[in-house]
């Protein structure tokens, strides 16, 4: 592959013999300001050409070559003083700050480059790689990871990179190791769960809209575990709103297996039990004593099935009494918990699918009723304080003319 910049002054750049069969080129762009595309190349057999307004030559320009495997290559078009800053972001499963062969790259992580004049962001590609190309200014640059939530950065120890490159310097080893904090979350929509992600908050929905008599599956997901051997989790709920039906350790439809089986381990047997009304206790353990089978990272502990009994009130599912036991018999109580909620349309008192004047009339018919008096109906007590008053009217107003998905 060769690059012909001889006609750049007339607004033309040519890339010759760019037919790379082992890793084909899928696009070539001319960019400025690190990531702003100003012209796309046209392909003719093995050659590509870019035409652009030569007035742009007053600014530093880069040729960006994009390959099929997700890699990118940047060529300085009209200024060799550009600064290139980049690296790789990976899921540091064991949290030691050193990338192992089984630790995957992280795609879609947002990084920020703050220099003396501006803040620029970019995201990692499918290989976990990122690049801030084409900075004309030298001086101090601060590279940070943003927007991941409850995670720990294991590399670098300073949590960011503060670099002062020379003009024309390319630094491509500004790598970040990231591990999820240890915890448990309820995923109310198992269809979107990518439980191998660094932090399932991006793939865990804490709310699910449902209707009366619906049967719903939810997932109990663990994050940031290390050498997990045994677990216990309790899920509590209001028996007037939900009914526990069953629990399983794997999801055979989606192919999602229990986290304990991640490294080829065999479980002793999943035990879901509603030990008292409104509290489901789940537990499981690996057989044997091989610590190599004890998983690390994030994944599903259980799938639980419930039936919605009350279509007029939201139902909260609360995690508690969570313990992890690692393969060395170290016992730890887990307190980083993310609960779930089944949402309904609580103000549709006549169940016709819309909150309107009819429902307002029904609320008025129960105005100032108290839970100790005759004619009490708890569905009109929207805030649960044992009296139907202006507080409930305010909640009702928030749902005015909303439509239920149940009709």
N, C-alpha and C positions, 0 to 999 in steps of 0.2 A: 504494500500500500504506500502511495506517495502523495504528497500534498503540494499543490501548486498555488502559491500566493502571489505570483508575479502580476496578476491582473487585479489585485485587491484594490488598487487605487481607482479602478473603474467600476467597482462594486461587484466583483466576481471572484469566487474561490472554487477551485476544482480539487476533488479527491479521486485519484486514479487507482485502478486495479484493486477495488475495495470488495471484491467478491471472496469473502473468507468463508469457506465451506464448513469448517469445523465449528465455527461460532458466528453465524451470519449477522451482518449489520442490518438493523431494522429501521434505522433512522439517523439522520445527521442534521444538526441544527446550528445556527449561528446565534450566540447568546451574548448578553451584556449584563452588567450588574449582578454577576454571579449565577443567576438562574432565569433571567428574562429572555425568552425566545423572541428573536426579531426576524428570523427568516429560516425556512425549512429547505433542505436540499432536495433537488430533483434527481432521480436515478435514471441513467441511460446505460443499460447493459451492466458493465462492471464499474462504471464511473458515476460519480455524483458531482453536482455543481450547485452552488449557492449564489443567487443574485440578490443584491441589497442596495440600499441607498448609500452612496459613497459618503454622504454627509455624516454618517455614523462613525466614520473613521476617526473622528475627534475623540471618541471614547474607546477604552480598551475592549477588544472583542475576543471571543473564544469560539472554537469549533468543538461542538459536543457530538461525539460518536456513540451511539447506543447499540449494544449487542443483544442478541437473542437471549442469552443467559442472564441478562439483567445488569451486566457490567457496563461501565461508561468510561470513555477516554476523552480527555480534554486537550486540545492543541491551541497554543497561543497564536492568534492570527496576526496581530499588529503591535504587540507589546510584550516583551519578554521579562517584564518586571512583576508579573502577576504572582500572587501568593495562593497556594493550594493547601487547604487544611481538611483532613478527613481521617477516617478510621472505620472500625467495625464495632457494632453493638451486639452482645450475645447474652443469652439466658444462662446466668451463672448458677446452675442447679445446686451445687454444693456450697456456694457462697464463699469460695476461697480466693476469688480475684484472679484465678488462673484458668484460662479456657482449656477444657478437656475435649476429647474427640466426640463425646456424646452430648456436648452442650450446644444447642442449636442457635443459629443467628436469629435476631429479632427484626422483623419487618415492620415498617410503619412507625418507628419510634421518632419523635420530633426532637431535633437538636437546635440549639440557638447559638449563634455566633455574635457576640456583642463586642464591637470595637469602639473606637473613640467617637465615631460619627453616626453609627446606625446599629440596629439589631436585625439580623437576617436569620431565617429558619429554613431548615430542610428536613427531609425524612429519610430513614434508612430504606434500602431496596430489599429485594427478596433474599439477598445474601447478607443482610445486616450491615451493608456498607453505606457510608454517607460521604459526601464531599461538599465542601464550600470552595468552589473554584472561582478564579478570576478576581480576587481582591487586588485592587490597584494600590491600596494604602498599606503601608507597613505599620509598625507600632503594635500595641497590645491587643490581643484577641482573647476573649473568654468563651470557651466552648462548654455548654451545659446541656443536660438532658431535661426536657420539660414535659409536663402533662401526664406522667405515668401513675401518679397517686401513691398508693401504699406499697412502695418498694424500697429496697436498699441498694445503693450503688456500691459495689464491691471493688471496682476499679474505675478510676484512680482513687487512692485513699483520700485525696483532697476533694473528691466528688465532682471536680471539673478540671478543665485544662486552661491554664493561664499562660499563653505563649506570646512571644514577641519575635515573629519571623523576619528574616531579611528579605529584601526585594528579590523576587524570582524563586524563593524557597518553596519546596513542596514537602509538607509534613503529613504522612498518611498512616501514622501509628497512634493516633489519638483514640484509643479503644476504650469502650465502656463495658464493664460487667455489671449485670443487673439481676437481682434475685427478689422474688416476691416475699413480703413479710408473712410470717406464719399466722394462719388464721383459717376460718371456715365461713363460707357464704352460702346462702340459699339462692339458687338460680330458678326463677319462676318461669323461664322459657327455655326448656332444654333443647329446643331445635336450633338455637343459635350458639350453643356452648362450644367454644374452642378451649378446652381445659388444659392444653399444653402451653397456652400463652403465658407470658411473664406475669401478668396479673389479670385474673379473670374479670376484674371490674369492667373491662371493655367488652366482655362476652357474657356477663352475668346480669340479668335483668331482675331487679329487686321487686318489681310489681308485675302483676298479670291481671288483665281484665277478664272477668268470667261471669257467667250467668247461673241462676239457680238450677240445680240438678246437673250442672256440668261436672265431669270427672277430669281432673287435671293431674299431670305429672310434674313434679319439681325435682331438682337435683340438689344434693348436698355436696358442695365442692370444697376441697381443701386447697390451701395455697401455701407455698414456701415450706413444705415439709422436708425433713432430712432423715433418712434411714428409718422411715415409718414402719412399725411392725404391728401395732394394735391401736385401735381408736374406739372412743365412745362419744356419741353425740346425742343430745336430747332436743326434740323439736316440740314446742308447746303451742297450743291453739285453742280457740273457743269452740267447744263442742256444740254450741248453738248455731254456729256458722259453718263449720267444717266437720266432715266425718273422715277418719283415716280408714283407707281401704286395704292397702298392701304396700310392701316395700320390696325392692330387688337390688342386688349389688351391681348388675350390669344392665345396659340397655341393648337388647339384641337387635332392635330395629335399626338404630343408628350405628351400632357397632362399637359404642363407647364402653370400654371395660373399666372395672374398678381400679382405682389408683394402686391398690395393693398388688395387683397383678402386672404392673408395668414392667418389672424386670423378670418376668417369668415365674413369679411366685404363685403358690397355691394357697387359697384361703381356707380356713377351717369351717367357715359357714356363716353366712350373713344372718343376723338375728334382729329383725324389727319387732318391737313389742310395745303395745300401748299399755304400759304398766299401771297407769292410772288414767282415768278419762281426761283427754286433752293433753297428754304428754306421751310422745313416741320416743322410745329409747332404741338407738341403733348402735351396733358394735360389730367389729370384725377383727380378725387377726390372721397373720401369716403362719403357716405350718413350718416347722423346722427352725434351725438356728443360723441359717446362712445370711449374713448381713449384706451380701451382694445382691440379694433379692429384695431387700428393703428399699422402697422407692424414695426419690427426692423430687422436688418440684411441685407441680399442681395437678389436680385431677379430681375425679368424682369418687366420693365415698359411698353414696347410695342414691337411689331414685325412689321417691315416695309418691303414692297416689292418694288423692283426696277427692271427696265429693263436696260440692258447694251446696249447703243447706239453706242459706238465707241470701236471696238476691237483692236485699235492701240494705245491706250493711257490709262494709269492708271487713276483711278478716286478716289479722296479723299472725304470722308464724314467727316464733321467737326461738332462737338458739340458746342453749345453756348447758351447763354441766359437761363441757367438752374437754376431753383428755386425749393426749397423744402419748404413746409409749414407743420408744425407739428400740432398735434391735439389741441395744446394750442395756435394756430394761430401765432406761431413764424415763421417768414419768413427768409430764408437763401439762399443766392446765392452760388451755388456750382461751384467751380473752378478747382477741381481735375477731369479732363476730359481725356478720352482715345479715340482718333478718330479711324476711320477705313479706309481701302483702298481696292478697287477692282483692282487687278493687271491683266495685259494682256501681250501680246508679242508685244510691240510697234514697233519693227524694222522689222516685217514681212510685208513689204509694199505691196507685191503682194498677201498676204493671202494664201500662199501655205503650211503653217504650219512649215516652217523652215527659219531661218535667214541665208542667204547664198549670193553667188556672184550676183544673180539676184537682191536682195534687195540692195546690195552695188552699183550696176549700177544705180538703180533708185535714190539712194541718191546722186550719182555723177551728175545725170542729173539736180538736183536742187541745186547744189553746189553754195554757196554764194548768193542764192536768198534771198531777203528781203521781209518782209510782206507788204511793200508799193509798190512792183513792180508787173509786170505781171507774170503770171504763178505760183503765190505763192500757196503752199499747206501746211497747218499747220502741217500735220502729219510727215513731214520731219524735222520740227523744234523740236527736241526731248527735248530740255531744255527750250523751250518757251521764247527765248530771241529775237525773230523776225528776226533771220538770221540763215541760214544753213551753219555751218562752222565746224572747227576742234573740237569744244566742242560737237557737235552732233555726229561727227565721233567717239569720245571717248565713248559716250554712246552706239553707234551702236556696237562697238567692244566688249563691255561687254555682248552683246546678241548673239555674233557670234556662229552659228551652234546650237543655242538653238531651241527646238521644241515646238510648241504650243500644249496645251491639247485640242484645239478646232478642231483638224483634225484627 
